[in-house]
Amino acid sequence: MDQSRTSHLIVRKIPRTDWLTLLTEMAKLRISVFREFPYLYAGSEAYESNYLRTYFNARGASVIGAFDGEQLIGMATALPLEEAEEDFRSPLVQSGYPIQQTFYFGESVLRPEYRGRGIGKQFFDLREAHARAICPSLRYTSFCAVNREANDSRKPENFRTLDGFWKSRGYQKHEHIQARFKWPEVGSSQESEQTLSYWIKDWKL
Ligand SMILES: CC(C)(COP(=O)(O)OP(=O)(O)OC[C@H]1O[C@@H](n2cnc3c(N)ncnc32)[C@H](O)[C@@H]1OP(=O)(O)O)[C@@H](O)C(=O)NCCC(=O)NCCS
Protein backbone atom coordinates (compact mmCIF):
# COMPACT_ATOMS: atom_id res chain seq x y z
CA MET A 1 0.00 0.00 0.00
CA ASP A 2 1.52 3.36 -0.91
CA GLN A 3 1.68 6.40 1.37
CA SER A 4 -1.24 8.21 -0.31
CA ARG A 5 -3.56 5.29 0.54
CA THR A 6 -2.23 4.93 4.09
CA SER A 7 -2.95 8.60 4.78
CA HIS A 8 -6.67 7.98 4.21
CA LEU A 9 -6.89 5.32 6.90
CA ILE A 10 -8.79 6.30 10.01
CA VAL A 11 -10.00 4.33 13.02
CA ARG A 12 -12.84 5.88 14.97
CA LYS A 13 -15.91 5.25 17.04
CA ILE A 14 -18.92 5.15 14.71
CA PRO A 15 -21.77 7.33 16.04
CA ARG A 16 -24.88 5.34 16.93
CA THR A 17 -26.87 7.35 14.39
CA ASP A 18 -24.72 5.86 11.57
CA TRP A 19 -24.94 2.20 12.62
CA LEU A 20 -28.02 1.29 10.61
CA THR A 21 -26.69 2.98 7.47
CA LEU A 22 -23.55 0.83 7.70
CA LEU A 23 -25.38 -2.40 8.60
CA THR A 24 -25.03 -4.08 5.19
CA GLU A 25 -21.36 -3.09 4.85
CA MET A 26 -20.65 -4.44 8.34
CA ALA A 27 -22.41 -7.71 7.59
CA LYS A 28 -20.45 -8.15 4.34
CA LEU A 29 -17.17 -7.36 6.08
CA ARG A 30 -17.78 -9.92 8.83
CA ILE A 31 -18.78 -12.57 6.30
CA SER A 32 -15.69 -12.05 4.15
CA VAL A 33 -13.19 -12.06 7.06
CA PHE A 34 -14.82 -14.93 8.95
CA ARG A 35 -14.78 -17.09 5.78
CA GLU A 36 -11.01 -17.38 6.25
CA PHE A 37 -9.22 -19.80 8.56
CA PRO A 38 -9.58 -20.11 11.54
CA TYR A 39 -13.31 -19.32 11.48
CA LEU A 40 -14.23 -20.88 8.10
CA TYR A 41 -17.70 -19.53 8.69
CA ALA A 42 -20.04 -19.57 5.70
CA GLY A 43 -22.21 -16.71 6.91
CA SER A 44 -25.36 -15.17 5.53
CA GLU A 45 -26.30 -11.51 5.42
CA ALA A 46 -29.64 -12.28 7.07
CA TYR A 47 -27.98 -13.89 10.12
CA GLU A 48 -25.31 -11.20 10.34
CA SER A 49 -27.81 -8.37 10.18
CA ASN A 50 -29.79 -9.96 12.96
CA TYR A 51 -26.64 -10.50 15.05
CA LEU A 52 -25.50 -6.90 14.60
CA ARG A 53 -28.86 -5.62 15.78
CA THR A 54 -28.01 -7.01 19.26
CA TYR A 55 -25.31 -4.35 19.39
CA PHE A 56 -27.52 -1.69 17.90
CA ASN A 57 -30.11 -2.33 20.62
CA ALA A 58 -27.62 -2.36 23.49
CA ARG A 59 -27.47 0.91 25.40
CA GLY A 60 -23.81 0.43 26.40
CA ALA A 61 -22.49 -0.76 23.04
CA SER A 62 -19.71 0.77 21.01
CA VAL A 63 -18.91 0.08 17.37
CA ILE A 64 -15.45 1.03 16.12
CA GLY A 65 -14.82 1.34 12.39
CA ALA A 66 -11.66 1.43 10.31
CA PHE A 67 -12.12 3.38 7.10
CA ASP A 68 -10.08 3.81 3.96
CA GLY A 69 -11.60 7.07 2.82
CA GLU A 70 -15.33 6.39 2.96
CA GLN A 71 -14.93 2.61 2.72
CA LEU A 72 -15.40 0.48 5.84
CA ILE A 73 -12.41 -1.91 5.89
CA GLY A 74 -12.51 -3.09 9.51
CA MET A 75 -14.69 -3.03 12.60
CA ALA A 76 -14.75 -4.00 16.25
CA THR A 77 -17.54 -4.07 18.81
CA ALA A 78 -17.93 -3.94 22.57
CA LEU A 79 -20.83 -4.10 24.99
CA PRO A 80 -21.50 -4.67 28.69
CA LEU A 81 -21.73 -8.41 29.40
CA GLU A 82 -25.26 -7.96 30.74
CA GLU A 83 -26.38 -6.80 27.29
CA ALA A 84 -24.60 -9.58 25.36
CA GLU A 85 -26.52 -12.48 23.85
CA GLU A 86 -27.22 -15.31 26.26
CA ASP A 87 -24.89 -17.72 24.40
CA PHE A 88 -21.92 -15.38 24.95
CA ARG A 89 -22.98 -14.21 28.40
CA SER A 90 -23.68 -17.46 30.19
CA PRO A 91 -20.23 -19.16 30.00
CA LEU A 92 -18.72 -16.17 31.85
CA VAL A 93 -21.59 -15.80 34.31
CA GLN A 94 -21.54 -19.52 35.10
CA SER A 95 -17.80 -19.26 35.71
CA GLY A 96 -18.42 -16.58 38.34
CA TYR A 97 -17.52 -13.40 36.47
CA PRO A 98 -19.48 -10.43 37.86
CA ILE A 99 -21.91 -9.40 35.16
CA GLN A 100 -21.96 -5.72 36.18
CA GLN A 101 -18.18 -5.44 36.07
CA THR A 102 -17.44 -7.33 32.88
CA PHE A 103 -17.36 -6.14 29.28
CA TYR A 104 -17.58 -8.33 26.23
CA PHE A 105 -15.81 -7.57 22.94
CA GLY A 106 -17.76 -9.03 20.06
CA GLU A 107 -15.24 -9.22 17.27
CA SER A 108 -12.43 -7.46 15.52
CA VAL A 109 -12.24 -7.93 11.80
CA LEU A 110 -9.99 -6.24 9.28
CA ARG A 111 -9.56 -6.87 5.58
CA PRO A 112 -6.29 -8.84 5.12
CA GLU A 113 -4.55 -6.20 3.01
CA TYR A 114 -4.73 -3.69 5.89
CA ARG A 115 -3.28 -5.95 8.62
CA GLY A 116 -0.01 -5.40 10.43
CA ARG A 117 -0.38 -1.60 10.58
CA GLY A 118 -1.55 -1.25 14.17
CA ILE A 119 -5.29 -1.03 13.47
CA GLY A 120 -5.96 -4.10 15.67
CA LYS A 121 -4.20 -2.34 18.55
CA GLN A 122 -6.35 0.75 18.05
CA PHE A 123 -9.43 -1.47 18.12
CA PHE A 124 -8.39 -2.65 21.59
CA ASP A 125 -7.49 0.86 22.81
CA LEU A 126 -10.85 2.30 21.76
CA ARG A 127 -12.94 -0.60 23.08
CA GLU A 128 -11.11 -0.65 26.41
CA ALA A 129 -11.43 3.14 26.76
CA HIS A 130 -15.16 2.85 26.09
CA ALA A 131 -15.56 0.05 28.66
CA ARG A 132 -13.71 2.05 31.31
CA ALA A 133 -15.68 5.21 30.55
CA ILE A 134 -19.13 3.72 30.88
CA CYS A 135 -18.36 1.19 33.61
CA PRO A 136 -16.43 2.88 36.45
CA SER A 137 -16.34 -0.39 38.43
CA LEU A 138 -14.95 -2.32 35.44
CA ARG A 139 -12.97 -5.39 36.48
CA TYR A 140 -12.79 -7.63 33.40
CA THR A 141 -12.78 -7.25 29.62
CA SER A 142 -13.18 -10.38 27.53
CA PHE A 143 -13.69 -11.87 24.12
CA CYS A 144 -13.69 -15.35 22.67
CA ALA A 145 -11.84 -16.99 19.81
CA VAL A 146 -12.46 -20.24 17.95
CA ASN A 147 -10.39 -23.30 18.88
CA ARG A 148 -8.55 -25.15 16.12
CA GLU A 149 -6.13 -28.07 16.31
CA ALA A 150 -2.50 -27.02 15.81
CA ASN A 151 -2.27 -29.45 12.88
CA ASP A 152 -5.58 -28.51 11.22
CA SER A 153 -5.07 -29.38 7.55
CA ARG A 154 -7.08 -26.32 6.47
CA LYS A 155 -4.60 -23.89 8.06
CA PRO A 156 -2.89 -21.75 5.37
CA GLU A 157 0.92 -21.83 5.36
CA ASN A 158 1.17 -18.11 6.10
CA PHE A 159 -1.33 -18.21 8.98
CA ARG A 160 -0.12 -16.38 12.12
CA THR A 161 -1.84 -17.00 15.42
CA LEU A 162 -2.93 -13.88 17.29
CA ASP A 163 -2.29 -15.47 20.73
CA GLY A 164 0.96 -13.53 21.27
CA PHE A 165 -0.78 -10.26 20.40
CA TRP A 166 -3.61 -10.91 22.82
CA LYS A 167 -1.20 -11.88 25.63
CA SER A 168 0.75 -8.67 25.00
CA ARG A 169 -2.52 -6.78 25.57
CA GLY A 170 -2.88 -8.40 29.02
CA TYR A 171 -5.40 -11.10 28.06
CA GLN A 172 -5.12 -14.70 29.27
CA LYS A 173 -6.68 -17.65 27.57
CA HIS A 174 -9.18 -19.56 29.69
CA GLU A 175 -9.27 -22.75 27.66
CA HIS A 176 -12.09 -24.34 29.63
CA ILE A 177 -14.47 -21.40 29.61
CA GLN A 178 -16.13 -22.02 26.31
CA ALA A 179 -19.01 -20.88 24.15
CA ARG A 180 -20.44 -23.42 21.72
CA PHE A 181 -22.01 -22.54 18.42
CA LYS A 182 -23.10 -24.33 15.33
CA TRP A 183 -22.28 -22.85 11.98
CA PRO A 184 -21.92 -24.10 8.41
CA GLU A 185 -18.21 -24.35 7.60
CA VAL A 186 -16.98 -23.20 4.20
CA GLY A 187 -17.19 -26.18 1.84
CA SER A 188 -19.81 -28.01 3.88
CA SER A 189 -23.58 -27.81 3.64
CA GLN A 190 -24.07 -29.03 7.22
CA GLU A 191 -23.70 -27.02 10.41
CA SER A 192 -21.06 -28.33 12.82
CA GLU A 193 -20.45 -27.50 16.47
CA GLN A 194 -17.58 -25.10 17.15
CA THR A 195 -16.01 -24.27 20.47
CA LEU A 196 -14.67 -20.83 21.30
CA SER A 197 -12.52 -20.21 24.38
CA TYR A 198 -12.57 -16.96 26.34
CA TRP A 199 -9.67 -14.57 26.68
CA ILE A 200 -9.99 -12.37 29.76
CA LYS A 201 -8.13 -9.34 31.11
CA ASP A 202 -8.32 -8.61 34.84
CA TRP A 203 -7.96 -4.84 35.26
CA LYS A 204 -7.05 -5.23 38.96
CA LEU A 205 -3.85 -7.17 38.12
C1 LIG B 1 -7.46 -9.27 14.65
C2 LIG B 1 -7.08 -8.28 13.57
C3 LIG B 1 -8.20 -7.25 13.44
C4 LIG B 1 -5.78 -7.57 14.00
O1 LIG B 1 -5.55 -6.56 13.08
P1 LIG B 1 -4.12 -5.89 12.73
O2 LIG B 1 -4.38 -4.48 12.35
O3 LIG B 1 -3.35 -6.73 11.80
O4 LIG B 1 -3.38 -5.86 14.12
P2 LIG B 1 -2.09 -4.99 14.44
O5 LIG B 1 -1.45 -4.47 13.19
O6 LIG B 1 -2.48 -4.02 15.49
O7 LIG B 1 -1.12 -6.09 14.97
C5 LIG B 1 -1.48 -6.88 16.05
C6 LIG B 1 -0.56 -8.02 16.16
O8 LIG B 1 -0.80 -8.97 15.10
C7 LIG B 1 0.42 -9.25 14.40
N1 LIG B 1 0.16 -9.32 12.95
C8 LIG B 1 0.46 -8.42 12.04
N2 LIG B 1 0.10 -8.82 10.81
C9 LIG B 1 -0.46 -10.00 10.94
C10 LIG B 1 -1.02 -10.92 10.03
N3 LIG B 1 -1.08 -10.70 8.71
N4 LIG B 1 -1.56 -12.04 10.54
C11 LIG B 1 -1.51 -12.28 11.85
N5 LIG B 1 -0.96 -11.44 12.75
C12 LIG B 1 -0.45 -10.33 12.32
C13 LIG B 1 1.31 -8.08 14.68
O9 LIG B 1 2.65 -8.53 14.64
C14 LIG B 1 0.89 -7.63 16.04
O10 LIG B 1 1.52 -8.37 17.04
P3 LIG B 1 2.74 -7.76 17.86
O11 LIG B 1 2.28 -6.47 18.44
O12 LIG B 1 3.01 -8.80 18.89
O13 LIG B 1 3.82 -7.60 16.85
C15 LIG B 1 -6.85 -8.98 12.21
O14 LIG B 1 -5.74 -9.85 12.34
C16 LIG B 1 -8.05 -9.79 11.72
O15 LIG B 1 -9.01 -9.24 11.18
N6 LIG B 1 -7.99 -11.14 11.85
C17 LIG B 1 -9.05 -12.04 11.35
C18 LIG B 1 -10.27 -12.06 12.26
C19 LIG B 1 -9.94 -12.52 13.65
O16 LIG B 1 -9.37 -13.58 13.86
N7 LIG B 1 -10.32 -11.68 14.63
C20 LIG B 1 -10.06 -11.96 16.02
C21 LIG B 1 -11.16 -12.70 16.69
S1 LIG B 1 -12.75 -11.95 16.52
The ligand as a Gaussian input file, in Angstrom:
#p B3LYP/6-31G(d) Opt

LIG

0 1
 C       -7.463000      -9.266000      14.651000
 C       -7.079000      -8.281000      13.571000
 C       -8.198000      -7.249000      13.441000
 C       -5.777000      -7.574000      14.000000
 O       -5.547000      -6.556000      13.079000
 P       -4.118000      -5.887000      12.732000
 O       -4.377000      -4.482000      12.351000
 O       -3.348000      -6.735000      11.799000
 O       -3.384000      -5.864000      14.120000
 P       -2.086000      -4.995000      14.438000
 O       -1.449000      -4.473000      13.193000
 O       -2.482000      -4.016000      15.488000
 O       -1.116000      -6.088000      14.970000
 C       -1.482000      -6.875000      16.050000
 C       -0.562000      -8.021000      16.155000
 O       -0.802000      -8.971000      15.095000
 C        0.418000      -9.245000      14.402000
 N        0.160000      -9.324000      12.954000
 C        0.458000      -8.420000      12.037000
 N        0.105000      -8.820000      10.805000
 C       -0.459000      -9.999000      10.944000
 C       -1.024000     -10.923000      10.027000
 N       -1.079000     -10.698000       8.709000
 N       -1.559000     -12.039000      10.544000
 C       -1.510000     -12.278000      11.850000
 N       -0.962000     -11.444000      12.752000
 C       -0.449000     -10.326000      12.317000
 C        1.311000      -8.079000      14.678000
 O        2.652000      -8.530000      14.640000
 C        0.892000      -7.633000      16.043000
 O        1.520000      -8.370000      17.044000
 P        2.738000      -7.764000      17.858000
 O        2.280000      -6.466000      18.439000
 O        3.009000      -8.801000      18.886000
 O        3.821000      -7.604000      16.846000
 C       -6.846000      -8.977000      12.206000
 O       -5.743000      -9.854000      12.338000
 C       -8.048000      -9.789000      11.718000
 O       -9.007000      -9.238000      11.184000
 N       -7.987000     -11.137000      11.848000
 C       -9.049000     -12.036000      11.355000
 C      -10.272000     -12.058000      12.260000
 C       -9.937000     -12.516000      13.654000
 O       -9.367000     -13.575000      13.858000
 N      -10.316000     -11.680000      14.635000
 C      -10.064000     -11.965000      16.025000
 C      -11.158000     -12.702000      16.691000
 S      -12.747000     -11.953000      16.522000

